[in-house]
Amino acid sequence: QSVLTQPPSVSGAPGQRVTISCTGSSSNIGAGYDVHWYQQLPGTVPKLLIYGNSNRPSGVPDRFSGSKSGTSASLAITGLQAEDEADYYCQSYDSSLSGSGVFGSGTMVTVL
Amino acid sequence: QITLKESGPTLVKPTQTLTLTCTFSGFSLSTSGVGVGWIRQPPGKALEWLALIYWDDDKRYSPSLKSRLTITKDTSKNQVVLTMSNMDPVDTATYYCIHRGDNTGKVDHWGQGTLVTVSS
């Protein structure tokens, strides 16, 4: 059972906007820890997609954006493309778990 | 260029101890803020954080697995070693070595991963 809760799946047609929520608590996201997002294409290693709540590493399209508020965070994908079909994970740290890293349960994005 | 590579057995028996080595290049684990750790992913399941060791030898473990995990570093060899005791079939997973580069806490580099199967 993951410390951070994500919807199991979201879907959208090409060109649409989809959002993925990441719900935590006062000991992780709500405690001020940054949220990071990773994209895992089928059969590949996860890749950093968003860091520090809303920052994109070099090379990540600006179709991807992140935000954080209170004990939750979200990832938005605008202009959905077929190549965005993947699993997405949020990640943070948790003070009640001795500062260990924690992951969300993962969300599968399907492009219809 | 930062690279990390996992090595270790691909098959272990139940109750045995797993030892995985991460050999890295392109950075120093003596640099302030840097950490190297381990994350695993059972087949078809979510990512799970296991352990992280920082440049100053601070170690952080997943509480649910802490009693079974030990993480150590050898800065001179650019290696980090994870041991996990009392292996069980539910521990079958791909184990990733990861690099945490700064105080934002993001994982900015991943090894290719190594699949470890626990079976008699």
Contacts between the chains, C-beta under 8 A, distances in Angstrom:
chain1	res1	chain2	res2	distance
A	2	B	46	6.1
A	33	B	105	6.9
A	34	B	104	5.6
A	34	B	105	5.8
A	34	B	106	7.5
A	36	B	104	7.6
A	36	B	105	7.0
A	36	B	106	4.5
A	36	B	107	7.0
A	38	B	47	7.6
A	38	B	107	7.3
A	40	B	47	8.0
A	45	B	96	7.0
A	45	B	110	4.8
A	45	B	111	7.6
A	45	B	112	6.2
A	45	B	113	6.0
A	46	B	47	6.7
A	46	B	96	7.7
A	46	B	107	7.9
A	46	B	110	6.0
A	47	B	110	7.6
A	48	B	106	6.0
A	48	B	107	6.5
A	48	B	108	5.4
A	51	B	104	5.8
A	51	B	106	4.0
A	51	B	108	7.5
A	52	B	104	4.9
A	52	B	106	7.0
A	57	B	108	7.3
A	89	B	46	6.9
A	89	B	47	5.4
A	91	B	47	7.8
A	91	B	49	7.8
A	91	B	106	7.9
A	91	B	107	7.0
A	92	B	105	7.4
A	93	B	105	5.7
A	97	B	62	7.2
A	97	B	63	5.1
A	98	B	60	6.1
A	98	B	61	7.1
A	98	B	63	6.1
A	98	B	66	7.9
A	99	B	60	5.0
A	100	B	49	5.9
A	100	B	52	7.7
A	100	B	60	5.2
A	100	B	61	6.4
A	100	B	62	5.2
A	100	B	63	6.5
A	101	B	37	7.4
A	101	B	39	7.8
A	101	B	49	3.9
A	101	B	52	6.5
A	101	B	60	7.6
A	101	B	105	7.3
A	101	B	107	7.9
A	102	B	49	6.1
A	103	B	39	7.8
A	103	B	46	6.3
A	103	B	47	4.6
A	103	B	48	6.6
A	103	B	49	6.0
A	104	B	46	7.5
A	105	B	46	5.4
A	106	B	46	4.3
A	106	B	47	7.1
